[in-house]
Every structure is written in C-alpha cells, then in structure tokens.
Amino acid sequence: MPMTLGYWDIRGLAHAIKERKYSREDGNGTFVSGQWLNEKFKLGLDFPNLPYLIDGTHKITQSNAILRYIARKHNLFGETEEEKILVDIMENQTMDNHMQLAMICHNPEFGLEKISAYMKSSRFLPRPVFTKMAVWGNK
C-alpha cells in the first residue's frame, strides 16, 4: 500500500517530504482550504493537521515527526547515541533556519531591492552563514 501525504498545494513544510517522493502522483492529499476543512476529521488523525502521512496503519502529523518516521523506517536516524544526537541537532538547526527565512519571505517589506542592497553591503557573507558554527563530531 503506498504512503499518502496530505498538504496544501504549496511547497511549505511538506517540501522536504515531497522531495523524497512520498507524495502520491495522482494528486490525492493536496488540499485547498475548503477541501481540508471538510476532510480533516474524517482521516482518523490524532492531531488533524497538515502535513500528514498515512503509511498503512501509521497516521502521522507534523512535518518533523513525518521526517523522523521516514528516517527510522529507512535506517537513516543514526545507529549510536552520538549519531542520533547529531540528527536531532541538524533537524532543529534546519527548522531554525527555515523559520528565520520564512519570517523574511513573508514580510511585506521584503523585496528584491533590499536583497540587492544587502548583497552589495559589507554585511553580506558570500558563503553559508553557519559554516564556522558546524563542526561535525568535533573534527
């Protein structure tokens, strides 16, 4: 039985899950507001929310919980406690980065002119922001 992923018809929080090809090709599980409100309590979800993933008897909501489930299912969650801790840290750092970017992108003051001005300023870093911060396994 194929997995079913439900989310709005946008990238958003389910984008990482969609990129792993866990969404259905037939478009089922993609909602607009009225459809979701009509369906959300009919799916048997403990916490009806988008995104959701249904995999057989497993019904999961919340994007990070879905990603963690997929990682465990495919043995990508780490074997040692140290590896599992690193996975937890990366998950949360990624969510922090996502939320910071979302705050910028959803700001009505955000615009290409400001991006251009920032990229020309001395504050612009031409490399990933967290390069110096990420030291994997103290190496």
Backbone hydrogen bonds, N-H to C=O, Kabsch-Sander energy under -0.5 kcal/mol:
donor,donor_aa,acceptor,acceptor_aa,energy
4,T,54,I,-2.4
6,G,52,Y,-2.6
7,Y,29,G,-2.8
9,D,31,F,-1.1
10,I,8,W,-1.6
14,A,11,R,-0.8
15,H,12,G,-1.6
18,K,14,A,-2.9
19,E,15,H,-2.3
20,R,16,A,-0.6
20,R,17,I,-1.0
21,K,18,K,-2.0
22,Y,17,I,-1.2
27,G,24,R,-1.1
30,T,27,G,-1.6
31,F,7,Y,-2.1
31,F,29,G,-0.5
36,W,32,V,-2.2
37,L,33,S,-2.2
38,N,34,G,-1.4
39,E,35,Q,-1.5
40,K,36,W,-2.7
42,K,39,E,-2.4
43,L,39,E,-0.5
52,Y,6,G,-1.8
53,L,60,I,-3.0
54,I,4,T,-2.6
55,D,53,L,-0.5
55,D,58,H,-2.8
58,H,55,D,-2.1
59,K,57,T,-0.5
60,I,53,L,-3.0
60,I,58,H,-0.5
62,Q,51,P,-1.5
66,I,62,Q,-2.2
67,L,63,S,-2.4
68,R,64,N,-2.5
69,Y,65,A,-2.2
70,I,66,I,-2.5
71,A,67,L,-2.4
72,R,68,R,-2.6
73,K,69,Y,-2.6
74,H,70,I,-1.6
75,N,72,R,-1.5
76,L,71,A,-3.6
84,K,80,T,-2.2
85,I,81,E,-2.3
86,L,82,E,-2.1
87,V,83,E,-2.2
88,D,84,K,-2.3
89,I,85,I,-2.6
90,M,86,L,-2.8
91,E,87,V,-2.6
92,N,88,D,-2.3
93,Q,89,I,-2.7
94,T,90,M,-2.5
95,M,91,E,-1.9
96,D,92,N,-2.3
97,N,93,Q,-2.5
98,H,94,T,-2.5
99,M,95,M,-2.6
100,Q,96,D,-2.3
101,L,97,N,-2.4
102,A,98,H,-2.7
103,M,99,M,-2.2
104,I,100,Q,-1.5
105,C,101,L,-2.9
106,H,102,A,-2.3
107,N,104,I,-1.2
110,F,107,N,-1.9
115,I,111,G,-1.8
116,S,112,L,-2.7
117,A,113,E,-2.3
118,Y,114,K,-2.4
119,M,115,I,-2.7
120,K,116,S,-1.2
121,S,117,A,-0.6
121,S,118,Y,-1.2
124,F,121,S,-0.9
131,T,128,P,-1.4
134,A,130,F,-2.0
135,V,133,M,-0.8
138,N,135,V,-1.2
139,K,136,W,-1.3
